[in-house]
């Protein structure tokens, strides 16, 4: 993985964190995944170690959970 992946669910906390992450690392270095719109990627996020969103998965596979917005259980519904 050459880019970080930012997973979120579209809540205000997530959208704010998305803007901050893009401003910090640059849009070319991060793939943004809205799990509310792209529900088939919830399993992928879970396999990567994401427990809640917003979360950033780094190219090394580290998961950075940011300002708790919702658990993946809640996102899954």
C-alpha positions, -999 to +999 in steps of 0.1 A: +000+000+000+016+033-011-011+056+002-028+059+036-065+051+037-088+073+056-120+055+066-151+074+077-189+073+079-198+108+069-206+123+104-195+158+112-165+145+133-154+123+103-158+151+077-138+175+099-110+149+104-110+142+066-103+178+058-076+180+085-059+148+072-060+160+036-045+193+046-018+176+066-006+149+042-020+160+009-048+145-012-023+126-034-011+106-003-045+095+011-074+075-003-107+085+014-133+058+019-168+068+030-181+036+045-217+048+044-215+051+006-191+022+001-204-004+025-186-034+008-154-019+022-164-023+059-149-058+060-117-045+045-115-018+071-121-044+098-094-067+085-070-037+085-077-033+123-101-004+122-124-005+153-140+029+149-142+058+125-127+081+116-095+062+113-064+064+091-045+033+080-009+042+072+011+026+044+029+005+071-005-009+082-007+011+115-042+021+124-047+056+138-081+060+154-091+097+154-116+115+177-141+086+180-172+091+158-187+057+155-177+021+160-176-002+130-204-022+146-226+009+144-215+016+109-223-019+098-258-015+113 
